[in-house]
Amino acid sequence: MQARGSLRILCALCCALVARSAHAQIAQSDYAARRTALVTSLPTDGVLLALGAREPRDNHLAFWQSQDFRYLTGFDEPDAALVMIRRGGEVRGLLFVPPRDPAMEVWTGARLGVEGASARTGLEGRDARTLDTTLDSILSSIGRGTLYAVGDFGDATGPQTPDDQLLAQLRARHPSLSVRDATASVLRLRSVKSAAEQELLRTAAAISAAAHRDVLGSIGPGRNEYEVEALAEFTFRRQGADGPAYPSIVGSGPNSTTLHYNRNDRFMQDGELLLMDMAASYGAYTADITRTVPVNGRFTEDQRAVYEIVLEALVHAEGQVRAGAPWKQPSDSATAVIQRGLARLGLIEAPNATYGCGSEERPQRCPQVALYYMHSLSHGIGLDVHDPDVSAQTGMMTPGSAFTIEPGIYVRAGTVEIIPATRENAAFRARIAPAVRRYANIGVRIEDDYLITDAGVERISAGAPREVEEVERAMATRRRSAVRDTAMARARGSLRPDGATR
């Protein structure tokens, strides 16, 4: 099946030499430009306070920086804070970090300290222990000014986070201070991906696509989902990625119909599908790729029927992607394809059919397609796997946009039970029950990653097979390679009779 429309497919680079090269770097000048853009976008003069993530309570736990703080500073150590003061046409930036503690660094590893952080970021470095007194001095000098805050702030009705507590203390000491949340302003900046960010996303997608190819030889009846997960995540790290971008989803048979399944501990059976939603983070930027393959290497007639509907929906959506086009257009196109396909299979009554999804007392109508396709078509990618995206924010596809397209169909064995057993629904339930039994436990999602640049549209995850014949051919090739490697290991005497290495 060929992509239609103006989509320009560029094959992702996936050789190990590319993946093992040093992380592409975002220049300190880029971070400085982001900070300037944020401060100058604020409606009034005042003080910006951006808070980094805290040191984990146990220092053996991994630290992960706040993505908004990372975006503004590139600084990747805990307990840091950024203070920007805007007065008239002048902007001053201070970076507060913990001082070096050689005794603690035995446990945590070397830290930059104040001087090192200043040299790394170009910001004026300050001891984090002076943050409160410095803020008090600055806020007192501006009187009835405004503090713009970026941090980990909880819901007003929930428990207070440490960042909430810090702001509460500032308000108590400066009652005339106006405090505004500036997180939305940071998210707007993050929604447009720079050239350096796009390059990091390309590499993350290339490594992820390589992992999807690598696992194909390890899939088969009697193998476990966790074997696939382990091999994919091995490839991520081996090719230089930070690790998984999110908990890997490796679901076989009935598990393929659970959207966020991640136990990954079931033994695959002959005649089933395996859905794999797995991707890497590289330089803190995340890909997001899903492929669905037959466990035994060959799609059954019914599996292929569902798979080709999903693939057609993806291709139609791709054909609508171009700068200046409405953001909603690809989703409408994909949904129309899925509606027609489900009606053809007898899983819904008609493309636009609805059913009573409320109760007898509170009637409500829902689209029948939502019984099998219940999530959105797309989301942004970037520092987070669900990142802000400029096209979604503006409603028009725009250069600098980075996003997924991921249609799916999930036929759960208990689909009929989801439909309220009302008098109105009785005929509908009876009509689709045979088709639900026929296609039960077939879950298919195909997800690719895209960039809109000034040059056009790129499918940066193109290295992962997705056409039916391409998937079957790749699985057969990988399996032959795996069998050959096993035979060579036996010949060398490095494999025990049970198949494990010595």
N, C-alpha and C positions, 0 to 999 in steps of 0.2 A: 504494500500500500504506500503510495507516494504522498508526501505533504503537498497541499495546495496553497494557492495564494502567494503572498509576497514574502513568506518566511524564508530566510536564508539560513540553512542548516550548516553549521560549522562543526566538524568532528572534533571532539575534545582530545587534547593531548593526554596520553595516558602511559607513556613509557616510564620506567623507574627512574631514569636519569632526570626527567623533568620533576617528578614527584620528590626526589631526594635532594633537589637543589635547595639552597637556603630560602627561608620564607621571604616572599616579596615583602618589602618594607613600605609602610606608610610613612612618609617623610614628616619630620617634626614641623616643617613649614605648613603641612596639611593640617596637623593638629592645631597649630596656631591660628590658621585661617578659620577652622571650625569654631574655635573659642570666640574669635572676633565676630564671626557671623551671628553667633548666639547672642552675645552681649549687645551688639548693635541692633538686633531684632527686638529687644525688649522695649516696652512702650515708654519707660521712663528711666532716668538715671537711678542708680542704686547699687546694691551689692548682690552678686551672684554667689551662692554657696552650693557647690556640687560635692556630694559625699561618696567616697569609694566604699567598697565592701569591707566588712570587718574580718579580722583574723579569726579563723575557726577556733572554737573552744578547745578542741584537741588538735595539737599541731601535726598529728599524723594524717589528718584529713586534708583533702585537696582544697586549695584556695581558688576561687573563681571571681574575678573582678566584676563589679557592676558594669554592665555594658554601656550605659550612658557615660559613666566616668571614663571607661576605656576609650570611648569615642572622642571625648574631649581632651584627653591627656596622653593616651598611649601608655600610661603608667600602670604596671601590673603587680603592685605590692599592696598589702592590706593596710587598713586604718589611715588612709590618706584623704585629704580634702583639698578642693580647689576653691579659692576665693578670688573673684574678679570684681574690681571696683570701677564703676563708670561714673565719671564726673565731667560734664561738658563734653568736650571732644577727646578727653584722655581716658585711657583704659590701663589699669594695672593688674597684673596677675600674680598670685601667690600660691605656691604648692606646699601644703603642710604634710610632712611625712614623719614617721617615727625615727628617732636617731638610731644609729647603728648600736647593736648590743652583741659583741663578739661571743659572749657566753650563750645567748639564745640562738645565735646563728649555727651553733653546733647541731641544733635540732631542726632549724628552719632553712638553713642554707644562707649564703651571703646575701645581705641586703644593701641597697644603694646608700641609704642614709640621706641626710639633708644635702650635702655637697654633691653626692652622686646623682640624686634626683634632679637637682638644678642643672647639672651638666647634661643629663640625659634629655630633659624636656625643654630647656631654655627658659623655664619659669624661675622666679625668685623663690628659693627654697627656704622653708621655715620648719622649726621643730613642732611636731604635731601637738606636743604638750602645751604649746602657747596658743592653740587655736581659739579657745574660749576668751582669753584676755584680749587677743588681737581683734576678734570679732566685736567684743564689747567696746573697744576703743573706736573702731571704725563706725559701728552703728550709733554710738553716742555722738560722733562728729556729724552725722547726717540728720540727726534729729528725727523728724517725722518722715523718714525715708522708707524705701521699699527693699525688702530682702526677697530675692528670687531664689527658690530652693530646688535642687535636683537630688533625689535620693530614694531610698527604700521607705516609702510612706504607706502605712496601712490604711484600711478602711476606718472611717470615723467611729463605726460601731464595734470594731474589733480591738484586739490587744495592740498596744503601742509598740512600734519597732524602736530600736535604739535611735534611728534618725528622727522619728516622731518625738522622742523624749528630748533630744538635743534642741529641736525647734521650740518645744514647749518651754524649755528653760530660757531660751533667748527671748521668747515672747514675755515671759514673766519678768525678766530683767529690763526689757525695753517695751513697755506697754503701748507706746505710741507707734510702734513699728508695724508696718503693713507687710505681711508675709504672703507671697504668691508662689504657687507651684509652677515651675518652668519646664517640667518634664515634657509637656506637649511640644514646646519649642525645640527641644533636642530631638524628639521623634521626627519632627518635620525635616530637620537637617539630615537625620539618618536615612530618611526615605529615598534620597537621591544618592546613588552609589557612584563614587569617583572612579577614575581609571584604575587607581591602585586597588580599590576595593573589588572592582570587577575582576582584576587579575587574580586576587586571592580566591574569589568565588570560582573562577575557571579551574584553578588547581584543586580546590576542594571537590568539585564535580568530577574532575578527571580521576582523582584517587578513588572516589566513590564508585565510579563506573568500572574501574579496574577491579575493585572488590566484588562487584556484581558478576563480572566475568569469571573471576577466580573461583567463586563458590560453586559454579555449575557442575564441576566434576565431583563434588562431595554430596550431591543431592541424589537420593534414591530410596526405595522402599527399605524400611528397617533402620535408616539413619535417623539421628535425632536433630530437632530444630537447633539445639545449642551448638551442634557441630558447624552448622552454617554460620551462625552468629559469631562463633569463635574465629573461624577462618576469615570472615569479612573484617572483623576488628583487628586481626593480625595484619591484614593487608593495609588497613588504615595506618597503623603505627609503622609498619615496615617501610611505607612509602613517604613517611615524614609528616603525617597528619598529627594533630593534637590528640585525636581519638574519636570516638563516636560523637556526632553532632547532637544526638538525642538517644534515648534507649532504643536499641534495635528491635524492630518488629519482625519476627520470623514465625509465621503462622501457617500450619498445614491443615488440610481438611476443614473441619468446622472452625478451626482457629482463624482461617483466612477470612471469615465473615465478621470478625470482631475488630473494630477499627483500631483500637489502641491496645491490642493484645501484646504482651511482652514477657510472659513467663518463659517462652521459648524452650520448653522441656518435653515436648511430645514427640513420639516416634512416628515418622512419616509412613504412610501406607500406600501401596500400589493403587493407581487410579485416582489419586488425589491431586489437588493443586497446592503449591506452596507460594504464599505471598511474602515478599521480603521488602520491608521499608527500612532501608539502612543507608546511612551516609556519614561522611567524615566532616570534621571541623579542621580547617587549616588556617593557621595564623589568626584564629578566633572567628573565622568566617565559615558559615555552614552551608553545605549542600543538602539536598533532600530528594532522594531517588527511591522509587518503588518499582519493582518488577514482580510479575506473577508467572510461575513456570509449572509445568507438569512434573510431578515427582518421578515418574518413570521415564521422562524424556519425550513423551508423545501426548499431545492433547487429545482427549476423547472428543467425539462429535459435539456433545453438549457443552463441554468446557470451551471448545473452540468457538461455538456459537456465542457464548457470553463474552469471551475474550475479544472477539472481533467487533462486537458492539462498543466495548470500552475503547479499543484502539481507534475505531472510526470516530468516536466522540473526541478523542484526543487530537486526532489529525484535523478534524473540522475546526476545533478550537484554535489550533496552531495557525490555521489558514486565516483566522481573523486578527492575528496579532500583527500590529504595525503601528508605528508612531502616529499619533493623531486620531486613532480609532477609539470608539467608546470602550471603556474598560469592561462594561457589562456584556459586550457582544460575544466574546468567546464562551462565556458561561451559558448564555442563551443557546448558542449553537450546539454545545456539547449536550445540554439537557434535552434539546429536541431530538438529537440522535438516540440518546438513551431511552427516551419515551417511546419512540417508534420501535426500537429494538425490543424493549420489554413487552410491548403490545404484541409484537410478532411472535414472541415466545409464549404468550398466554399468561404472563406473570402480572399484567395489568389489563384492564378491559379496553382501554383506548388511550392514545397518547396523552390527552389532557384530562383523563378521568380523575374523579375525586372519590373519596369515601368519607363516611361519618367517623371522625376521629374523636368526637366528644362523647358525652353520655346522653341518655334519653332526656335528662333534665337540662343539660347544657349542650345542645347540638353544635357541632363545629365541622367544617369541611377541611380535608387535607388532600394534597395531590397523591395519587396512588404511587407515582414514581418514587416518592420519598420513603416508601417501605424498603427500597433496595439501594437508593442513592440519596443519602441523607446529609452529606457534607458539601461544603462549597468547592468550587472548581480550583481555586487558586489562593495562594498567600505569598507575601513577600519573603525573601530570604536575605540574610546578611549576618550581622553579629548574632542575632537570634534566628532559630529555625523558622519562627513566625515573626518576621521583621517588618517594620513599617515600610510601605512601598509607595512611591510617588504616584504611580498610575492609579492605585486604589484610592488614594487621598483626593486626587483631582478629578477622578472619573474619566480621564482620558489617558491613553497609553503614551508614555513620555520617555525620552532618552534618560538613562540613569536608573531605569526600573530593573529590578531583579526579582524574579518570582517563579513559582511552580505552576504547572498545569497537571491536575491529578483527578480525572474522572474515575468512577468506580461503580461496580455493581456487586452487591452482597446478598446472596440468597440464603438466609438463615433457615434452618430446619423448622424453627418455631415462628416463621413469618406470619402465618395465619393467626397465631395467638396474639400478635400485636394488635390486630384489628378488633375493636370492641365488638363483643357478641350481642349486637343490637338487632332488632327486627330488620332495620334498614340494610344492615351489612350481611345478613344471612346468605343472600344469593351471591354476593361478591365473594365471600369466604369460600363458598362451595365451588364457585367457578374457577378460582385460581389454585385451589388445593392440589389438583393433579400436577400442575406445572411446578408448584413449589416442591412437591415430592421429587419430581424429575430432576430439578436443578439444585436441590438442597445441598448445602455445604460447598457451593461454588462461590468463592469470593475473589474478585479480580479488581485490582487497582494498578494503573500504570501512571507513573509520575516522572516528569522531566523538569529540568531547570532551564530558565531562559534569562537572557539579558537583552534589553533594548538599548542600543548605542546609537551614536550619530551615523554609524555606517549601516545600520539595519538591525536585524533580530538574530540572535545566536541561541541555538539549543546546546548548552554547554555540557549536557549529560549524554550526548549522542553516543558515547562509547559503550553504553550498556545495551545489549540486544533487546529489541522489543517486537519486531515482526514475528509472526507465528513460525515461519520456516527458519528465520534467523535464530530464534530461541532454540528450536529443536536441533538445528545443525550445530549450534554452539555447545549444547548439552552433550550431544554425541561425541563431538571432538574432545571436549574436556574429560569425558568419561574414559575415552580410549587412552588419553594421556595419563589419567590417574591409574588405570589398569597397568599400563606400561611401566610407570614408576614403581608400582607395587611389585611387579614381576622382577624388575631390576634389583629392588631392595632384597627380595627373597634370594636372588642369585648371589648377592653379596653376603648373605647371611646376617643382614642387619634387621631382618623382620622375623618375629616369632611366628609359629604356626597359626596363632590366633589373629594375626594381622597387625599386632602392635610392634613398634620398633623396640629393639633391645636397648 
